[in-house]
Amino acid sequence: ADREPRSLCSSLLLAVERGPEPKARQRSRCVTVPSSPTVHSMGTGTSRLYSALAKTLNSSAASQHPEYLVSPDPEHLEPIDPKELLEECRAVLHTRPPRFQRDFVDLRADRPSSHPSIRVMQWNILAQALGEGKDNFVQCPIEALKWEERKCLILEEILAYQPDILCLQEVDHYFDTFQPLLSRLGYQGTFFPKPWSPCLDVEHNNGPDGCALFFLQNRFKLVNSANIRLTAMTLKTNQVAIAQTLECKESGRQFCIAVTHLKARTGWEQFRSAQGCDLLQNLQNITQGAKIPLIVCGDFNAEPTEEVYKHFASSSLNLNSAYKLLSADGQSEPPYTTWKIRTSGECRHTLDYIWYSQHALSVRSALDLLTEEQIGPNRLPSFNYPSDHLSLVCDFGFNEEPDELL
């Protein structure tokens, strides 16, 4: 009952003008797809959908050409039907356990809105080089980390929730996987790698990891974009952010969406705090002092007790953390957004957040987290789930008269 059969669900494959899927709503019936006798190797000529990708840039080439960090208009490749791509992913994954079922929790407080929701997905997808070469997930079989299958699990998760905006961290296969595929699904993408990515220390790496931001071109127009290299105590650091101002084509309303990944590890709390202050100052300028509504997604590598969290919670940008709304009192973060076992022991932390301008935006629904039972005793990543971090997904709506509250 707590797992979703690997099937083609029409409710997951609708066009972007779909509403949220609250927990109270009856789930759509699924038509099970029989396992394909022939498993296609993704990225090779045996795959009908992937054969057109042979001419796309690989990461090593792209990393030498900074002009490619902001993707041009999608190449002249035919659009992909998400249903077909999902079917192909599931053919590759036919020997793996089915995807976990997660439900959207309806959080609407009877606030009327005349505009469609904006679905935002935040996810540290785990860089392939780090997962295989540096992170020491001692309970995760190495077979579960094979890229040819793990990338299908990542794509399946994205296709299941069909975000309008996708904010990713630890992306080290942008140019050979995510940009070519997502552009054919209608997304426009931007990638900003870390200046000194730890992926580059791993043999047979695929280039540096970094942050990536994608948005659906049929819903939004890009107004401006900023790649931000974060500073701490006036020093440039290895952490980055992307901030883009988008205009909704349906309503003409503008908002800023930002993605970041702050410094990891215990002992770096003050460093993260300084990075957060730098990011907030940049966002203050970009949003013209909070006149433009803001959504900030990220792996902050910080528990809610840290200073950087408190800076965001008390900022003049009037931000709230969306996933607090899932708690009984609306004031507590989830118990975890990452759960893994390394050689140093078991790590269960809340590090990932979606912040939003509460004067201008409201959260209509949020995707519930995996339970401890679903995650299992060996924790993450696993054959079921491709990353050590859980994806966060929220549906946002504009408040009807935010100007009066500024």
C-alpha positions, 0 to 999 in steps of 0.5 A: 500500500505504501509503494506505487506500481511502476506504471504509466499514470495518466495523472502524472503525465498531464500537461502543466495546467494541472492542479495539485494532488492533495492527500485527500484526493482520490489517486487516478487509476494506473494502467500497468505497463508490462516489463519490456523483454529488451532493456534499452541502454540509455544514452546509446544508439539502441534507444530511439529517444536517445539517438538524437543526443549524440551531437550534444555537448559532453561535460568535459567540452562544455566546462572549457567553454563558459559561454555554454553555462547559460544554455541557448535555445533548445537545439533543433531536436524534436520534443519528447513526449514525457509519457514515452520517456517515462516508459523508457526509464521504466524499461531500464528500471524493470529489475528494480523495486517500484518507486515509493508513493508520496502524496501531496498535502493540501495546505490551502487556507481557503485563499482564492486565486485566479491563477494556476499553481506554480510547482517548484521542485528542490533536489540535491540529486547526488553527483555521480562522481561523489556517490561512486567515488567519495561519499562512502555510502557503506550500506548502499550496494555499488550496483545501485549507483550505476549511472545508466540506471540511477539517472533513470530513477532521477528522471522518473522522479522529475517526470512523476511530479512534472515541476514547472521549475526545477532547482537542482544541486550536485549536477555533474551530468548537465550537458550530456543528460539533463540539459538535452533531455529537459530542453526537449521536454520544454524546459530552459536551463542554466548551469553554474558549476563550482569553481573547484568541484570535488568531483574533479578529484575522482577518477573518470569524473564527468566534469564539475558539479554545480547548481542547475535551474530549469523552468518551463518555457511555455509558462514563463519568460526569462526577465534576467538571470544572475550567476552568483559566486558566494563570498564569506568574509569578503573572500570568494568561495567554492559555493554558487547560486543562480537567481532568475527573475521570471514573468508568468505568461498567464498573469504577467506577474514577476517573481524571482527564483533562486537555487544554491548549495552552501558549504558542507560539514561540521565546523563550517557554521560561521562560513555558511552564515556568511555565505547566507548573508551574501546571498540574501544581500544579492537577493535584496538587490535583485528583488528591489528590496522585496518588491519582486516575490522570491522563492529560494531553494537549496541544500543549505547543509544547515540544521534549523538551529544554525545561524544561516537558517535564522538569517533567512527566517528573520530577513527583511525579505519576509521569507518563510520555510514552506515545509514548516507548514507540514508540521502540526503547529506550522512552526517546525521543520521536517525531522529529516531531508537526508538520511544516510549511513557512511563509514563515520556513522548514520546521518539524519539531518534537515538540510534542504529548504524551500523559502518563499515571500509570505507577503506575496505567495502562499503554499497550496500544497507540499509533497510529503516526505518518505517515512522511515519504513519506506526509506528502510534500514540501509537508508539512502541512496538505494535501489529504490531511491537515487539520492541521499537527499529527498526531493521537496515539491511545493505548489505556490500561488500568488496572493491576490493583492500583495502590494497592499502588504508590502 
